[in-house]
Amino acid sequence: MAKNEVEEVTRRAIENGGVLAKMYFDMQSEKKEDLQPLMTDLISNRLLKTPGVLYCMGEINEPIQIENAYSTSATVTILLKDLGALINVAFNYVPAGVEILKPEKEVSIKTSELQSMLVDISNIAMQYSQFILQRVLSKEDFEKVQAEMRNRERVGKSLIDKKDGE
């Protein structure tokens, strides 16, 4: 995309609730030659293909040696369709830092969008919890936790259905 095209896409996205941010990522490896391809994959294949990402461009720093490992970092400028997409990217890719470039003053959000984001955050947290618990608990204890989570899901659904029926 030419610079003026990028600016126009960015302007339209921001007008429609989009967010332009800079994200800072870092990686470590014992092998220096692994870092550039891994960081390129993160930017070009993972971030760029994440739902809600409109575009991203990154600058990868040359790896440096720190004790017995190598480290690199990248600064990625990323345009997202909305705040929910930004939260999703931050939660799933764990940047070392995030700087909101636009909008510059405030972000407005509809209640329905906020509710949707909170449900997404809750689901991501539950997936991480399950991942960790599956590796820590015995099979029997993990099955108990899963049954409790299914019950929690049913209760939550019934509360939402009840509220919608009012």
N, CA and C of each residue as an Amber inpcrd file, in Angstrom:
protein
   498
   0.8330000  -1.1730000   0.0000000   0.0000000   0.0000000   0.0000000
   0.8800000   1.2400000   0.0000000   0.4790000   2.2060000  -0.7660000
   1.1840000   3.4810000  -0.7680000   0.8600000   4.2360000   0.5200000
   1.7180000   5.1730000   0.8880000   1.5570000   5.8930000   2.1460000
   0.1930000   6.5720000   2.2530000  -0.2550000   7.2120000   1.1590000
  -1.5550000   7.8990000   1.2210000  -2.7140000   6.9070000   1.3430000
  -2.5680000   5.7130000   0.7860000  -3.5920000   4.6780000   0.9420000
  -3.6560000   4.2030000   2.3880000  -2.4970000   4.0050000   3.0030000
  -2.4360000   3.5820000   4.3990000  -3.0850000   4.6480000   5.2810000
  -2.7790000   5.9060000   5.0240000  -3.3610000   6.9990000   5.8040000
  -4.8830000   7.0370000   5.6580000  -5.3910000   6.8040000   4.4570000
  -6.8400000   6.8170000   4.2200000  -7.5180000   5.6270000   4.9110000
  -6.9430000   4.4440000   4.7990000  -7.4890000   3.2610000   5.4680000
  -7.4950000   3.5000000   6.9800000  -6.4250000   4.0640000   7.4970000
  -6.3260000   4.3500000   8.9280000  -7.3790000   5.3650000   9.3510000
  -7.5170000   6.4500000   8.6040000  -8.4990000   7.4870000   8.9360000
  -9.9060000   6.9110000   8.9960000 -10.2750000   6.1310000   7.9720000
 -11.6250000   5.5390000   7.9330000 -11.8410000   4.5630000   9.0900000
 -10.8350000   3.7610000   9.3790000 -10.9650000   2.7900000  10.4760000
 -11.1520000   3.5020000  11.8090000 -10.3660000   4.5520000  12.0630000
 -10.4640000   5.2940000  13.3240000 -11.8370000   5.9410000  13.4450000
 -12.3530000   6.4850000  12.3570000 -13.6940000   7.0880000  12.3640000
 -14.7720000   6.0700000  12.7140000 -14.5100000   4.7950000  12.4210000
 -15.4870000   3.7350000  12.6740000 -15.1510000   2.8950000  13.9110000
 -14.3910000   3.4620000  14.8330000 -14.1010000   2.7630000  16.0840000
 -12.7890000   2.0090000  16.1140000 -11.9730000   2.1510000  15.0830000
 -10.6960000   1.4560000  15.0220000  -9.6650000   2.0450000  15.9720000
  -8.5780000   1.3140000  16.1360000  -7.4910000   1.7310000  17.0210000
  -6.1680000   1.4950000  16.2970000  -5.3270000   2.5210000  16.2970000
  -3.9700000   2.3970000  15.7630000  -3.0320000   2.3540000  16.9580000
  -2.2100000   1.3280000  17.0150000  -1.3350000   1.1560000  18.1730000
   0.0570000   0.7340000  17.7330000   1.0050000   0.9680000  18.6300000
   2.3490000   0.4150000  18.4890000   2.4640000  -0.6450000  19.5580000
   2.9180000  -1.8050000  19.1520000   3.1280000  -2.8960000  20.1010000
   4.5950000  -3.2790000  20.0500000   5.1120000  -3.5850000  21.2250000
   6.5150000  -3.9350000  21.3510000   6.6100000  -5.3950000  21.7860000
   7.3200000  -6.1820000  21.0010000   7.4640000  -7.6150000  21.2640000
   8.9350000  -7.9490000  21.4750000   9.1690000  -8.9670000  22.2800000
  10.5370000  -9.4500000  22.4450000  10.5240000 -10.9710000  22.4370000
  11.6530000 -11.5430000  22.0480000  11.8180000 -13.0030000  22.0020000
  13.2440000 -13.3440000  22.3920000  13.3860000 -14.5170000  22.9660000
  14.6990000 -15.0300000  23.3000000  14.8530000 -16.4390000  22.7240000
  16.0900000 -16.7870000  22.4300000  16.4050000 -18.1230000  21.9370000
  17.8840000 -18.4060000  22.1850000  18.2030000 -19.6730000  22.2700000
  19.6140000 -20.0550000  22.3870000  20.3230000 -19.9260000  21.0430000
  19.5310000 -19.9200000  19.9580000  20.1030000 -19.8310000  18.6150000
  19.7600000 -18.4760000  17.9940000  20.7730000 -17.7240000  17.6980000
  20.6110000 -16.3890000  17.1140000  19.8190000 -16.4420000  15.8070000
  20.1040000 -17.4470000  14.9780000  19.4810000 -17.5370000  13.6540000
  17.9870000 -17.8670000  13.7010000  17.4730000 -18.2950000  14.8580000
  16.0390000 -18.6010000  14.9780000  15.1790000 -17.3500000  15.1610000
  15.7620000 -16.2990000  15.6940000  14.9660000 -15.1520000  16.1320000
  14.3260000 -14.3480000  15.0110000  15.0690000 -14.0020000  13.9910000
  14.4950000 -13.2060000  12.8900000  13.3230000 -13.9300000  12.2220000
  13.4720000 -15.2160000  11.8630000  12.3320000 -15.9220000  11.2540000
  11.1270000 -16.0320000  12.1980000  11.3710000 -16.2470000  13.4880000
  10.2690000 -16.3460000  14.4430000   9.5200000 -15.0210000  14.5680000
  10.2580000 -13.9350000  14.6400000   9.6200000 -12.6170000  14.7620000
   8.8950000 -12.2510000  13.4680000   9.4710000 -12.5940000  12.3370000
   8.8080000 -12.3500000  11.0530000   7.5130000 -13.1420000  10.9690000
   7.5490000 -14.3890000  11.4260000   6.3410000 -15.2220000  11.4450000
   5.2730000 -14.6050000  12.3460000   5.6790000 -14.1090000  13.5030000
   4.7320000 -13.4660000  14.4120000   4.0220000 -12.3080000  13.7200000
   4.7760000 -11.4620000  13.0420000   4.2030000 -10.2720000  12.4150000
   3.4190000 -10.6290000  11.1580000   4.0390000 -11.3580000  10.2440000
   3.4460000 -11.5920000   8.9200000   2.3840000 -12.6820000   8.8890000
   2.5410000 -13.6960000   9.7120000   1.6040000 -14.8150000   9.6430000
   0.6010000 -14.8410000  10.7840000   1.0240000 -14.4510000  11.9580000
   0.1120000 -14.5490000  13.1010000  -0.6680000 -13.2500000  13.3120000
   0.0320000 -12.1510000  13.5850000  -0.6620000 -10.8890000  13.8410000
  -1.5050000 -10.4550000  12.6450000  -0.9070000 -10.4640000  11.4820000
  -1.6020000  -9.9750000  10.2890000  -2.8530000 -10.7830000   9.9740000
  -2.8670000 -12.0540000  10.3520000  -4.0090000 -12.9220000  10.0560000
  -4.9920000 -13.0430000  11.2220000  -4.7650000 -12.2930000  12.2850000
  -5.6560000 -12.3270000  13.4410000  -6.9400000 -11.5670000  13.1060000
  -8.1010000 -12.1420000  13.4280000  -9.3620000 -11.4230000  13.1690000
  -9.3540000 -10.0450000  13.8200000  -9.7640000  -9.0500000  13.0670000
  -9.8250000  -7.6810000  13.5660000  -8.6010000  -6.8540000  13.2550000
  -7.5150000  -7.4870000  12.7710000  -6.3160000  -6.7450000  12.3910000
  -6.4800000  -6.3110000  10.9350000  -6.4380000  -4.9990000  10.7020000
  -6.5950000  -4.4740000   9.3470000  -5.2580000  -4.4090000   8.6120000
  -4.2170000  -4.0220000   9.3190000  -2.8600000  -4.1170000   8.7850000
  -1.8740000  -4.0080000   9.9310000  -0.6690000  -4.4870000   9.6770000
   0.4140000  -4.2720000  10.6310000   1.7330000  -4.2450000   9.8790000
   2.6360000  -3.4440000  10.4030000   3.9750000  -3.3080000   9.8400000
   4.9540000  -3.3320000  11.0010000   6.0360000  -4.0660000  10.8460000
   6.9640000  -4.1720000  11.9620000   8.3990000  -3.9300000  11.5790000
   9.1620000  -3.5170000  12.5660000  10.6020000  -3.3350000  12.4230000
  11.2670000  -4.2270000  13.4570000  12.0610000  -5.1800000  12.9720000
  12.7050000  -6.1580000  13.8490000  14.1450000  -5.7410000  14.0900000
  14.5240000  -5.6950000  15.3500000  15.8960000  -5.3300000  15.7020000
  16.8190000  -6.5330000  15.5720000  18.0760000  -6.2400000  15.3480000
  19.1020000  -7.2730000  15.2340000  19.2370000  -7.9790000  16.5940000
  19.3230000  -9.3100000  16.6020000  19.4790000 -10.0280000  17.8740000
  20.7730000  -9.6440000  18.5890000  20.6890000  -9.6070000  19.9150000
  21.8680000  -9.3460000  20.7340000  22.0490000 -10.5000000  21.7140000
  23.2820000 -10.7310000  22.1210000  23.5580000 -11.8140000  23.0620000
  23.4430000 -11.2960000  24.4890000  22.6850000 -12.0620000  25.2940000
  22.5430000 -11.7650000  26.7180000  22.8560000 -13.0620000  27.4520000
  23.9970000 -13.0980000  28.1030000  24.4890000 -14.2930000  28.7870000
  24.5440000 -15.4630000  27.8100000  23.7740000 -16.5490000  28.0670000
  23.8420000 -17.7400000  27.2210000  22.7380000 -17.7950000  26.1660000
  22.0640000 -16.6810000  25.9230000  20.9580000 -16.6720000  24.9620000
  21.0380000 -15.4100000  24.1050000  20.1740000 -15.3810000  23.1200000
  20.0570000 -14.2130000  22.2500000  18.6600000 -13.6360000  22.4170000
  18.5630000 -12.3340000  22.1820000  17.2940000 -11.6470000  22.3390000
  17.0970000 -10.6870000  21.1780000  15.8560000 -10.5650000  20.7480000
  15.5150000  -9.5570000  19.7490000  14.1920000  -8.9300000  20.1400000
  13.9140000  -7.7940000  19.5380000  12.6490000  -7.1130000  19.7890000
  12.1330000  -6.5560000  18.4710000  10.8490000  -6.2340000  18.4820000
  10.2270000  -5.6560000  17.2930000   9.2380000  -4.5930000  17.7290000
   9.1490000  -3.5650000  16.9260000   8.1350000  -2.5340000  17.0990000
   7.1580000  -2.7110000  15.9530000   5.8890000  -2.9530000  16.2970000
   4.8700000  -3.2450000  15.2920000   3.7860000  -2.1860000  15.3630000
   3.5460000  -1.5140000  14.2550000   2.4210000  -0.5900000  14.1450000
   1.2630000  -1.4010000  13.6030000   0.1430000  -1.3570000  14.3150000
  -0.9700000  -2.2390000  13.9940000  -2.2870000  -1.4590000  14.0240000
  -3.0770000  -1.6260000  12.9810000  -4.4040000  -1.0130000  12.8970000
  -5.4260000  -2.1100000  13.1310000  -6.2880000  -1.8780000  14.1160000
  -7.2990000  -2.8670000  14.4900000  -8.6800000  -2.2770000  14.2970000
  -9.6360000  -3.1500000  14.0070000 -10.9890000  -2.6600000  13.7010000
 -11.6900000  -2.0550000  14.9050000 -11.3130000  -2.5020000  16.1270000
 -11.9410000  -1.9430000  17.3190000 -11.1360000  -2.3030000  18.5540000
 -11.5990000  -1.7980000  19.6820000 -10.9200000  -2.0330000  20.9530000
 -10.9090000  -3.5110000  21.3110000 -11.9640000  -4.2410000  20.9830000
 -12.0170000  -5.6760000  21.2540000 -10.9080000  -6.4300000  20.5520000
 -10.6400000  -6.0630000  19.3060000  -9.5540000  -6.7090000  18.5570000
  -8.2040000  -6.4040000  19.2040000  -8.0370000  -5.1840000  19.7110000
  -6.7970000  -4.8180000  20.3990000  -6.6080000  -5.6620000  21.6600000
  -7.6690000  -5.8110000  22.4250000  -7.6010000  -6.6160000  23.6470000
  -7.2740000  -8.0660000  23.2980000  -7.9050000  -8.5870000  22.2460000
  -7.6460000  -9.9590000  21.8070000  -6.1770000 -10.1500000  21.4290000
  -5.6240000  -9.2290000  20.6610000  -4.2190000  -9.3250000  20.2560000
  -3.3100000  -9.2380000  21.4800000  -3.5960000  -8.2940000  22.3770000
  -2.7610000  -8.1380000  23.5690000  -2.8080000  -9.3830000  24.4430000
  -3.9940000  -9.9670000  24.5830000  -4.1460000 -11.1410000  25.4420000
  -3.4750000 -12.3630000  24.8200000  -3.5850000 -12.5230000  23.5050000
  -3.0620000 -13.7250000  22.8570000  -1.5840000 -13.6650000  22.4850000
  -1.0410000 -12.4640000  22.2760000   0.3480000 -12.3640000  21.8310000
   1.2660000 -11.7010000  22.8510000   0.7260000 -11.2270000  23.9480000
   1.4480000 -10.7190000  25.1070000   2.6100000  -9.7840000  24.7260000
   2.2940000  -8.6290000  24.1630000   3.3780000  -7.6850000  23.8620000
   4.0120000  -7.1740000  25.1580000   5.2700000  -6.7580000  25.0620000
   5.9670000  -6.1880000  26.2200000   5.4320000  -4.7970000  26.5330000
   4.8480000  -4.1400000  25.5380000   4.2790000  -2.8080000  25.7330000
   3.3030000  -2.4820000  24.6230000   2.3770000  -1.5780000  24.9230000
   1.3800000  -1.1220000  23.9490000   1.2590000   0.3820000  24.0760000
   1.2880000   1.0570000  22.9400000   1.1150000   2.5070000  22.9010000
  -0.0250000   2.8120000  21.9330000  -1.0830000   3.4440000  22.4200000
  -2.2140000   3.8100000  21.5640000  -1.8430000   5.0950000  20.8270000
  -1.8280000   5.0410000  19.5020000  -1.5010000   6.2130000  18.6850000
  -2.7560000   6.9980000  18.3020000  -3.8070000   6.2670000  17.9320000
  -5.0800000   6.8810000  17.5520000  -6.2150000   5.9680000  17.9720000
  -7.3180000   6.4750000  18.4340000  -7.6280000   7.8930000  18.5780000
  -6.7740000   8.5160000  19.6730000  -6.5660000   9.7990000  19.5530000
  -5.6210000  10.4800000  20.4350000  -6.2160000  10.9210000  21.7620000
  -7.5300000  11.1270000  21.8090000  -8.1040000  11.6840000  23.0360000
  -8.9280000  10.6920000  23.8190000  -9.8710000  10.0600000  23.2100000
 -10.7440000   9.1460000  23.9390000 -11.2950000   8.0720000  23.0180000
 -11.7290000   6.9920000  23.6390000 -12.3390000   5.8830000  22.9190000
 -13.7510000   5.7320000  23.4700000 -14.7280000   5.7510000  22.5750000
 -16.0930000   5.5020000  23.0400000 -16.4700000   4.0790000  22.6420000
 -17.2900000   3.4740000  23.4800000 -17.6450000   2.0810000  23.2460000
 -19.1010000   1.8650000  23.6280000 -19.8050000   1.1290000  22.7960000
 -21.2010000   0.7930000  23.0770000 -21.2320000  -0.2810000  24.1570000
 -22.2760000  -0.2730000  24.9500000 -22.4220000  -1.2580000  26.0130000
 -22.3850000  -2.6730000  25.4490000 -23.0360000  -2.9000000  24.3110000
 -23.0430000  -4.2420000  23.7220000 -21.6360000  -4.6830000  23.3160000
 -20.8160000  -3.7460000  22.8310000 -19.4350000  -4.0740000  22.4720000
 -18.6170000  -4.4080000  23.7120000 -18.8420000  -3.6390000  24.7880000
 -18.1370000  -3.9060000  26.0310000 -18.5070000  -5.2830000  26.5740000
 -19.7870000  -5.6120000  26.5490000 -20.2390000  -6.9290000  26.9960000
 -19.5850000  -8.0320000  26.1750000 -19.5290000  -7.8530000  24.8720000
 -18.9150000  -8.8440000  23.9920000 -17.4300000  -9.0050000  24.3100000
 -16.7370000  -7.8860000  24.5420000 -15.3180000  -7.9520000  24.8860000
 -15.1030000  -8.6950000  26.1990000 -15.9400000  -8.4080000  27.1770000
 -15.7890000  -9.0590000  28.4770000 -16.0300000 -10.5610000  28.3870000
 -16.9940000 -10.9710000  27.5610000 -17.2240000 -12.4040000  27.3560000
 -16.0090000 -13.0280000  26.6750000 -15.4530000 -12.3450000  25.6700000
 -14.2540000 -12.8520000  24.9900000 -13.0850000 -12.9830000  25.9650000
 -12.8860000 -11.9660000  26.8040000 -11.8060000 -12.0080000  27.7910000
 -12.0200000 -13.1710000  28.7510000 -13.2430000 -13.3410000  29.1840000
 -13.5640000 -14.4440000  30.0940000 -13.2740000 -15.7920000  29.4430000
 -13.6420000 -15.9400000  28.1780000 -13.3920000 -17.1940000  27.4630000
 -11.8930000 -17.4610000  27.2970000 -11.1340000 -16.4300000  26.9690000
  -9.6840000 -16.5970000  26.8190000  -9.0650000 -16.9960000  28.1550000
  -9.4870000 -16.3230000  29.2220000  -8.9650000 -16.6530000  30.5530000
  -9.3150000 -18.0940000  30.9210000 -10.5240000 -18.5230000  30.5880000
 -10.9290000 -19.8950000  30.8870000 -10.0880000 -20.8970000  30.0860000
  -9.7970000 -20.5930000  28.8240000  -8.9620000 -21.4830000  28.0120000
  -7.5590000 -21.6120000  28.6150000  -6.9860000 -20.4910000  29.0450000
  -5.6640000 -20.5320000  29.6700000  -5.7140000 -21.3210000  30.9690000
  -6.7530000 -21.0960000  31.7500000  -6.8980000 -21.8260000  33.0060000
  -6.9840000 -23.3260000  32.7520000  -7.7910000 -23.7070000  31.7630000
  -7.9150000 -25.1310000  31.4360000  -6.5710000 -25.7060000  30.9970000
  -5.8610000 -24.9760000  30.1810000  -4.5560000 -25.4130000  29.6960000
  -3.6110000 -25.6860000  30.8710000  -3.5720000 -24.7470000  31.8080000
  -2.6890000 -24.8930000  32.9600000  -3.1620000 -26.0270000  33.8710000
  -4.4520000 -26.0340000  34.1750000  -4.9790000 -27.0530000  35.0850000
  -4.8000000 -28.4610000  34.5340000  -4.9370000 -28.6010000  33.2270000
  -4.7870000 -29.9170000  32.6020000  -3.3840000 -30.4670000  32.8360000
  -2.4140000 -29.5920000  32.9340000  -1.0330000 -30.0350000  33.1270000
  -0.6440000 -30.1910000  34.5930000  -1.4300000 -29.6020000  35.4910000
  -1.0950000 -29.6110000  36.9060000  -1.9080000 -30.6460000  37.6820000
  -3.1850000 -30.7870000  37.3620000  -4.0800000 -31.6490000  38.1340000
  -4.0460000 -33.0990000  37.6560000  -4.4600000 -33.9700000  38.5340000
  -4.6490000 -35.3670000  38.1360000  -5.8370000 -35.4260000  37.1780000
  -5.9560000 -36.5270000  36.4720000  -7.0480000 -36.6730000  35.5020000
  -8.4060000 -36.5350000  36.1800000  -8.5530000 -37.1490000  37.3570000
  -9.8310000 -37.1000000  38.0810000 -10.1610000 -35.6720000  38.5240000
  -9.1710000 -34.9750000  39.0820000  -9.3930000 -33.6000000  39.5290000
  -9.6930000 -32.6770000  38.3470000  -9.0060000 -32.8960000  37.2280000
  -9.2600000 -32.0820000  36.0380000 -10.6840000 -32.3030000  35.5270000
 -11.1520000 -33.5580000  35.5430000 -12.5250000 -33.8420000  35.1070000
 -13.5400000 -33.1560000  36.0170000 -13.2600000 -33.0840000  37.3240000
 -14.1440000 -32.3690000  38.2560000 -14.2040000 -30.8840000  37.9110000
 -13.0440000 -30.3060000  37.6500000 -12.9860000 -28.8790000  37.2970000
 -13.7480000 -28.6330000  35.9920000 -13.5880000 -29.5220000  35.0100000
 -14.3200000 -29.3700000  33.7510000 -15.8250000 -29.4280000  33.9860000
 -16.2840000 -30.3320000  34.8390000 -17.7170000 -30.4360000  35.1510000
 -18.2030000 -29.1450000  35.8100000 -17.3900000 -28.5840000  36.7010000
 -17.7470000 -27.3200000  37.3380000 -17.8210000 -26.1930000  36.3120000
 -16.9090000 -26.1820000  35.3510000 -16.9170000 -25.1500000  34.3060000
 -18.1430000 -25.2840000  33.4130000 -18.5110000 -26.5240000  33.0800000
 -19.7230000 -26.7270000  32.2640000 -20.9530000 -26.2540000  33.0240000
 -20.9960000 -26.5340000  34.3190000 -22.1140000 -26.0900000  35.1500000
 -22.1490000 -24.5590000  35.2000000 -20.9790000 -23.9470000  35.3590000
 -20.8930000 -22.4810000  35.3720000 -21.4100000 -21.9020000  34.0510000
 -21.0590000 -22.5540000  32.9630000 -21.5210000 -22.1020000  31.6460000
 -23.0480000 -22.1800000  31.5560000 -23.6300000 -23.2940000  32.0410000
 -25.0930000 -23.4450000  32.0180000 -25.7720000 -22.3750000  32.8720000
 -25.2290000 -22.1260000  34.0580000 -25.8020000 -21.1060000  34.9430000
 -25.7150000 -19.7310000  34.2840000 -24.5740000 -19.4120000  33.7030000
 -24.4130000 -18.1340000  33.0140000 -25.3900000 -17.9710000  31.8730000
 -25.5580000 -19.0400000  31.0910000 -26.5010000 -18.9960000  29.9690000
 -27.9260000 -18.8040000  30.4730000 -28.2930000 -19.4920000  31.5590000
 -29.6550000 -19.3480000  32.0830000 -29.8830000 -17.9320000  32.6200000
 -28.8680000 -17.3240000  33.2250000 -29.0090000 -15.9530000  33.7040000
 -29.1860000 -14.9770000  32.5470000 -28.4370000 -15.1800000  31.4730000
 -28.5850000 -14.3210000  30.2890000 -29.9560000 -14.5210000  29.6710000
 -30.3830000 -15.7820000  29.5330000 -31.7080000 -16.0630000  28.9690000
 -32.8050000 -15.4400000  29.8280000 -32.6690000 -15.5410000  31.1430000
 -33.6480000 -14.9600000  32.0650000 -33.7150000 -13.4490000  31.8980000
 -32.5450000 -12.8060000  31.7980000 -32.4800000 -11.3590000  31.6260000
 -33.1270000 -10.9570000  30.3010000 -32.8500000 -11.7180000  29.2360000
 -33.4260000 -11.4160000  27.9180000 -34.9300000 -11.5890000  27.9100000
 -35.4620000 -12.4690000  28.7700000 -36.8920000 -12.7390000  28.8360000
 -37.6670000 -11.7120000  29.6450000 -36.9700000 -10.8740000  30.3950000
 -37.6410000  -9.8760000  31.2350000 -38.3350000  -8.8190000  30.4200000
